[in-house]
Amino acid sequence: MKTTMIALMGVGVLAAACTSTGNMERNAAGGAALGAVAGAVIGNNVGSGSASTGAAIGAAIGGAAGAVKGCREDGGCGAAEANRRQYYDERARRYYYYDARSGRYFWENGAPRS
């Protein structure tokens, strides 16, 4: 039992550390690892006492929850729309906005503001 839990935790930590893509993959791997550990502990202590079944269920639920959380952090999965607060340039007599993703300013029509 202990070796199974240690192996699951090790695999989860390695999987979470090795991803270089986005928050979705990183959070899915971390959620799956934490869910597997929690599921193994709960599964071992509740019901028929099957740590492996609890780990599998916990990994599935934790992975799904982590993926949704990461997707929302990346700006997808129904996350709030980007802040399109407009500012007014009195000299140019035009509105512009700041794009947080690119770190640049753009005129209201989408042209870069210089």
C-alpha positions as CSV (number, residue, x, y, z in Angstrom):
1,M,0.0,0.0,0.0
2,K,2.7,2.5,1.0
3,T,4.8,1.7,-2.1
4,T,1.8,2.2,-4.4
5,M,1.0,5.6,-2.8
6,I,4.7,6.7,-3.1
7,A,4.8,5.6,-6.7
8,L,1.6,7.5,-7.5
9,M,2.9,10.6,-5.8
10,G,6.2,10.4,-7.6
11,V,4.6,10.0,-11.0
12,G,2.2,12.8,-10.3
13,V,5.0,15.2,-9.3
14,L,7.1,14.3,-12.3
15,A,4.1,14.7,-14.7
16,A,3.2,18.1,-13.2
17,A,6.8,19.3,-13.4
18,C,7.6,18.2,-16.9
19,T,4.9,20.0,-18.9
20,S,6.0,23.1,-20.7
21,T,2.8,23.9,-22.4
22,G,0.0,25.8,-20.7
23,N,-1.8,26.0,-17.4
24,M,-4.4,23.5,-18.5
25,E,-2.0,20.6,-18.9
26,R,0.0,21.5,-15.8
27,N,-3.1,21.8,-13.6
28,A,-4.6,18.6,-15.1
29,A,-1.5,16.6,-14.2
30,G,-1.3,18.2,-10.7
31,G,-5.0,17.6,-10.1
32,A,-4.8,14.0,-11.2
33,A,-1.8,13.4,-8.9
34,L,-3.5,15.0,-5.9
35,G,-6.8,13.3,-6.7
36,A,-5.1,9.9,-6.9
37,V,-3.5,10.3,-3.5
38,A,-6.7,11.5,-1.9
39,G,-8.7,8.8,-3.6
40,A,-6.3,6.1,-2.5
41,V,-6.5,7.3,1.1
42,I,-10.2,7.6,1.1
43,G,-10.7,4.3,-0.9
44,N,-8.5,2.5,1.6
45,N,-10.5,3.7,4.6
46,V,-14.1,3.6,3.2
47,G,-16.2,0.9,1.7
48,S,-14.5,-2.2,0.5
49,G,-11.1,-0.9,1.3
50,S,-9.8,-0.7,-2.3
51,A,-7.0,1.9,-2.6
52,S,-6.5,1.3,-6.3
53,T,-10.1,1.9,-7.2
54,G,-10.2,5.1,-5.1
55,A,-6.9,6.3,-6.7
56,A,-8.4,5.8,-10.2
57,I,-11.6,7.6,-9.4
58,G,-9.7,10.4,-7.6
59,A,-7.2,10.8,-10.5
60,A,-10.1,11.1,-13.0
61,I,-12.0,13.7,-10.9
62,G,-8.8,15.6,-10.0
63,G,-7.5,15.6,-13.5
64,A,-10.8,17.0,-14.9
65,A,-11.0,19.7,-12.2
66,G,-7.4,20.7,-12.8
67,A,-7.9,20.8,-16.6
68,V,-10.9,23.1,-16.3
69,K,-9.1,25.4,-13.8
70,G,-6.1,25.6,-16.1
71,C,-8.2,26.3,-19.1
72,R,-9.9,29.1,-17.3
73,E,-6.5,30.5,-16.3
74,D,-5.5,30.4,-20.0
75,G,-8.6,32.5,-20.9
76,G,-10.7,29.7,-22.4
77,C,-13.5,27.4,-21.1
78,G,-16.0,30.2,-20.6
79,A,-13.6,32.5,-18.6
80,A,-14.5,36.2,-18.5
81,E,-13.9,38.1,-21.7
82,A,-10.8,40.2,-21.9
83,N,-11.0,43.7,-20.4
84,R,-11.8,46.0,-23.2
85,R,-11.9,49.1,-21.1
86,Q,-11.4,52.1,-23.4
87,Y,-9.4,55.2,-22.7
88,Y,-9.7,58.5,-24.5
89,D,-6.7,60.2,-26.1
90,E,-7.5,63.9,-26.0
91,R,-4.8,64.9,-28.5
92,A,-5.8,62.3,-31.1
93,R,-9.5,62.6,-30.1
94,R,-9.8,58.8,-30.3
95,Y,-10.4,55.9,-28.0
96,Y,-7.8,53.2,-27.3
97,Y,-7.5,50.1,-25.1
98,Y,-4.8,48.0,-23.5
99,D,-4.4,44.4,-24.4
100,A,-3.1,42.5,-21.4
101,R,-2.1,39.4,-23.4
102,S,0.3,41.3,-25.7
103,G,1.1,44.1,-23.3
104,R,0.4,46.7,-26.1
105,Y,-2.1,49.5,-26.7
106,F,-4.4,49.6,-29.7
107,W,-6.8,52.1,-31.2
108,E,-10.5,51.4,-31.1
109,N,-10.3,50.0,-34.7
110,G,-7.6,47.4,-33.7
111,A,-4.6,49.3,-35.2
112,P,-1.5,49.5,-32.9
113,R,-1.2,52.7,-31.0
114,S,2.2,54.3,-31.3
